[in-house]
Each structure stands twice: as C-alpha cells, then as structure tokens.
Amino acid sequence: MLSRNILVLMIKIIYSPLLFLIIKQMKYLSIIVFSIIITFNSFSQNKGKYQYRWAIFHPVAAIKVKHIYKKNYSIYLEVKQKKLLDTIENGGKLDAFRHGFFMACFAQKISSKKLIKLGIAHEKDDVYLYRKKKKYEYADVPDSASILMDLTNNKIGIEIGKKYKNISPYQLKDTIIFYIQNHQLKTIQ
C-alpha cells in the first residue's frame, strides 16, 4: 500500500509542472488566435475562411501584413486618386498596381512562400464569397482570367520586393509603375 501511494505522489510531482506548462501554452495559443482574428478584421477588404486559415498558420506574418498594408494603403490611394494609371480596379492597370505593389511591400519583410499562399487564399476567398454570399471585390465577378492575372502580378510583385529589399515604399511605387508601363505586369483591359 505504501509503495502505491509513493508512486502516485511521484506521478503527481512529475506531471503537475508539465500539466501547468501545457495549460500555459494553451493560454498563449488562444491569445494568438484571438489576435489574428482581430488583426484580419481590421483590413478594408472582406476576408474569408481561406485567409483566416492562412493567418492561423502564419500568425507573425499576418500581423506584419496588417501593419505593412495599413502603412502603405495611402500610397495606393494616391496612385488611384491622382490617376497615375487607369482607374479600372478589376483587370486594369490599377488592379495590377495594387497586387504588385502590396506584394512587393510584403516581400521586403515576409518570405515568398508564405506570400504566395496568401495570394492564393485571397483569390480563393474572392470566389468563395461570390458563390456563397454574392459579395464582390470591386463590384466584379471573379473569373479565371482575373484570378490568373492577380496571381501572376502577385508573383512579380514578390520578385520585385525581394530584388529591392531596402528601398522605400515610394520607390517601390515608382518601380511598380515602371514595370506596368513596360508591360511587365499583366492586365486584362
């Protein structure tokens, strides 16, 4: 009897710190998941289940994306309002600029592999939100040509961001515009 009680006591002593660590880690995990949800809800565009899934698996990158997006959104608005390119937000030069510019900004701080997955998740969400909830991104139906264009421009933007890792967002803006004017980013219209 005595040996059984000693064995039970030893198990409690060994496993109680381990159990405490597991509970502590679960607490941190729930805080991270909650912060990701809050982070992605602060974007201006609609986010769907695929982008939330991406954020859960890449929490640090999701937070970086949020900050980079907020910091550089005014540059995108400047290009749009000054009509430096066309005003077509789906399939035009402005759409190509948006995808290339933001991916280039993200690529200066985040790995290419994660960003490619984010771009795919974004396009999947466009299709999903249209089919399930009839929500449109920029008032147009997502089709295969625009999805292919967006993914291509995402990839080119990532390459530009990796190539020019240390230039400012304003210099990136000028670089992306140069690429568009030389037909190196894709457009439909």
N, C-alpha and C positions, 0 to 999 in steps of 0.2 A: 504494500500500500504506500509506504513511504517513498519508494523509488518512483512510483507513478506520479505522485504529487510533485516530486522534484522535476521529473520530466515535463510535466505540464507547466510548471513555473519557468523552466528554462525556455520552453517554446514561446511563452508569453514575453519573456525578456528579449529573445532574439527577434521575434516578429513584430512587436509593438513599434520599434523605431522604423522598421520597414513599412508597416501599415501607415504610420504617420507621414512618411515621405510620399507614399502613393497618394494619400489624400491631399497633401500639399501640392503635388504635381497636378492633380485633377483640378484643384482650385485655379492654378495658373493657366491651365489649358482652357477652362471655361472663360476666364478673363480675356484670353487671347481671341477666342472665337467670338465673344461679345464685341470686342473692339474691332474685329474685322467687319462684322455686320454693320456697326456704326460707321466705320470708315467707308464702306462701299455705298451706304445710303446717302452719303454726302456728295456723291457725284451728281452732275446735272442730268446725265442721260439715264434711261431706265436700265437697271441691271437685272439679269435673270439668273436662273439657277446655275448655269454653267460658269458664270463669272464668280458667283459666290463659292462654288466648289473650288475654283482656281485659288481664290483668296484663302480658303481654309487650308489648302496645302502649301501656300506661299504667303504666310502672314506678314513677314517683314517686307517682302516685295510689294504686297498690297498696300501697306502703309506708305512705302516710298512712292508708289504710283499715285496715290491720293495727293501727296504733297507736291509732287512734280506737276501733276495735272492742274492743281489749284494755282500754283506759281506761274505757269505758262499759259493758262487759258486766256489771259488778257492779250497776249501776243497773237493768238489765233483770232480773237475778236478784232484786233487792229487790222489784220490782213483782210478779214471779212468786211469790216466797215469802210476801210479805205479802198476796197475793191481792187486790190493789187493783182488779183487773179479774177476769174469769173465769180459769179455768185451762186453757182449750182452746188448744193450741198450733198447731192447724191449722184455720183457718176461724173462730176465735173472736176475742174482744177482745184476748187476749194476743198472738195472731198479728198482728193489726192494729197493736198497740202496737210489737211487735218490728220490723216493716217500717218503720213510720212513724218510730219513734224513731232507729233506726240510720241511716236515710237522711237524717233531719234533721241528725244529728250530722255525717255525712259531708259534707252540703251546705254546712255552715259553712266548710269548707276546700277542697272539690273542686268542679269545675264540674258543672253539671246534666247536660250532655250525656254526660259520662263515667259519671255515676252511673246514668243511665237505661240505658246499655249494660251496666253491671254488673248491674243488676236483671234485665234480660232474660237475660244469661248465667247468672245464678243459677237462674232458672226453667227455662231450657233444660237445665241440669245436673241439676235435680231429675228431669225427665222422662227424660233420658238414663241417669242412674244407676238409675232404677227399671226401665227397659226392658232395659238391658244387664246390670245386676248385681243387680237386685232389692233395692237399698238404698233405704230410705225415709227421708225427712226427717220427724222427729217421728212415725214409725210410721203414716203415712197415705199412700195412693196419690195422686200429683199428678193433679188433674183440671182441666178448663178453668175451672171456677168458682173454684177456689182460686188458680189462676195469675192469672186476671183480677183477683181481689181483691188479691193480693200486688202486682201491677204498679200497680194503682190507688193502693194505700196507699204504695208507693214514691214515686210521683209527688207525692202530697200531702205526704209527709214531706220530699221535696226542696224543695217550695214553702215549707214551714214553716221549714226550715233556712235558706233564702235570705232569708226575711222577717225572721227573728230571728237574724241572723248573729252577734250579740255577746252572747247570753245563755248562761248556764252549762248544762251537761248536765242538772242537776237542774231548772232552769227549763224546759228543753225537755221533760223527762219530764212535768212538770205540764201543759204546753201540749198535748202529745200526748194525755194522759189527758182533758183538757178537750174536745179535738176528738172523741175516741171517745165520750164521754158525750153529746155533742151530735150524734152520728150523722154526723159529717163524714168519718170513716174507715169503710171498708167491712168488714162481717163477713158470714159465711155462716150461722153457727149462732147 
